[in-house]
Amino acid sequence: MPETKTERRKTRAPAPKGNGKTCRIEGCKRAYQAKGYCFFHYDKWKTGELPKARYKTCSREGCLKKVVAHGLCAEHQAKKGGEAAPAAPAAPAAT
């Protein structure tokens, strides 16, 4: 049976892309990873925590979820439907 040499996996993170570019966030000196951001700010961009978000966010205060319709996320859109005016009482049955 031939001997097989097992190689250890690399333990360092892959080198950042960008040929020396840095993150576009002012004051950040980390290396460019994607969309002009470093790995840290790219994750924040994906979750909508940066001023220029990945998608439009819900207009309710403190909600960073993606807009579904009329400036609201799915959760707040469903709540809006539940806040409708009460239905008119049924007319008495004619005998």
C-alpha positions in Angstrom: 0.0 0.0 0.0 1.5 3.4 -0.9 2.0 5.9 1.9 -0.3 8.9 1.8 0.8 12.2 3.3 -2.0 14.1 4.9 -1.7 17.9 4.5 -3.0 20.2 7.1 -5.7 22.7 6.2 -4.8 26.3 6.0 -5.6 28.1 9.2 -5.4 31.6 8.0 -8.2 33.5 6.3 -7.9 34.0 2.6 -6.1 37.1 1.4 -8.5 40.0 0.8 -9.3 41.1 -2.8 -8.7 44.5 -4.3 -5.0 44.8 -4.9 -4.3 47.1 -1.9 -7.7 48.9 -1.8 -9.1 49.7 1.6 -12.7 49.9 2.9 -14.7 52.8 1.7 -16.0 53.7 5.2 -14.2 56.8 6.4 -11.5 56.0 9.0 -11.6 52.2 8.3 -8.2 50.8 7.3 -9.2 47.2 6.7 -8.6 45.7 3.3 -11.4 45.6 0.6 -13.5 42.5 0.5 -16.7 43.1 -1.5 -18.9 46.0 -2.7 -16.2 48.4 -1.6 -16.4 47.4 2.0 -14.1 45.3 4.3 -15.5 42.0 5.6 -16.9 43.7 8.8 -18.7 46.6 7.0 -19.9 44.3 4.2 -21.8 42.2 6.9 -23.3 45.4 8.3 -24.3 46.5 4.7 -26.0 43.1 4.2 -28.1 43.5 7.4 -29.0 47.1 6.6 -27.1 48.7 9.4 -25.2 51.2 7.2 -26.6 54.4 5.9 -26.6 53.2 2.3 -28.5 49.9 2.8 -28.7 46.9 0.6 -32.5 47.4 0.1 -35.1 49.8 1.3 -36.0 49.2 4.9 -39.2 49.5 6.8 -40.4 53.0 7.7 -41.3 52.0 11.3 -38.8 53.3 13.9 -36.1 50.8 14.7 -37.1 48.2 12.1 -34.4 47.2 9.6 -36.4 44.6 7.7 -36.9 44.7 3.9 -39.8 46.6 2.5 -42.6 44.5 1.1 -45.3 47.2 0.2 -46.1 50.8 1.0 -42.9 51.4 3.0 -43.5 48.6 5.5 -42.0 45.2 6.1 -44.2 42.0 6.0 -44.7 42.1 9.8 -45.8 45.7 10.0 -47.9 45.3 6.8 -49.8 42.5 8.5 -50.3 44.5 11.6 -51.6 47.4 9.5 -54.3 45.2 8.1 -55.4 44.2 11.6 -55.9 47.9 12.6 -58.7 48.4 10.1 -61.9 50.1 11.2 -64.5 47.8 12.8 -67.0 46.3 10.5 -70.5 47.8 10.5 -73.1 45.8 12.5 -75.2 43.4 10.5 -78.7 44.7 9.5 -81.6 43.1 11.4 -83.2 40.2 9.5 -86.6 41.2 7.9 -89.4 38.8 8.7 
